[in-house]
Amino acid sequence: MHTEQQAAAIRAEVSRIEGRRGRGKAYPLSLRRKAASYYCARREQGASQRDIGLELGICFQTLHRWATQLDVTPHVPTLAPTFERVEVIELPASAPQRGPFVVRGPSGLLIEGLDLDSLVELIRRLS
């Protein structure tokens, strides 16, 4: 079954159950297994937990808990932050100055409009 169809089927089942479930009553094990399997498959495809929760209409923390409890946790490799060695070299005075520079970092960090001296100072302070 296609991913969108799976999500729609799980959402529909959640909607049917919601009216009959009542506060404090657990979702049926069959639904929890489907949702947990879907969650894990989507995580392995690179989808964010938040997006998966929105696709199913179930809080992503609940999905993660179900996946852990039912032992169907996704095998999503975690990327450890790495550093690359860089070398800052002196440019000859006759070299053309380019800029403004843009620095893109992890987690969406974006610094725009740096001139060469500011860029060099940023790199010096970060090292």
Secondary structure, DSSP 8 states (H G I E B T S, - for coil): --HHHHHHHHHHHHHHHHHHH-TT----HHHHHHHHHHHHHHHHTT--HHHHHHHHTS-HHHHHHHHHHTT---------------------TTS-----EEEE-GGG-EEEEE-HHHHHHHHHHH-
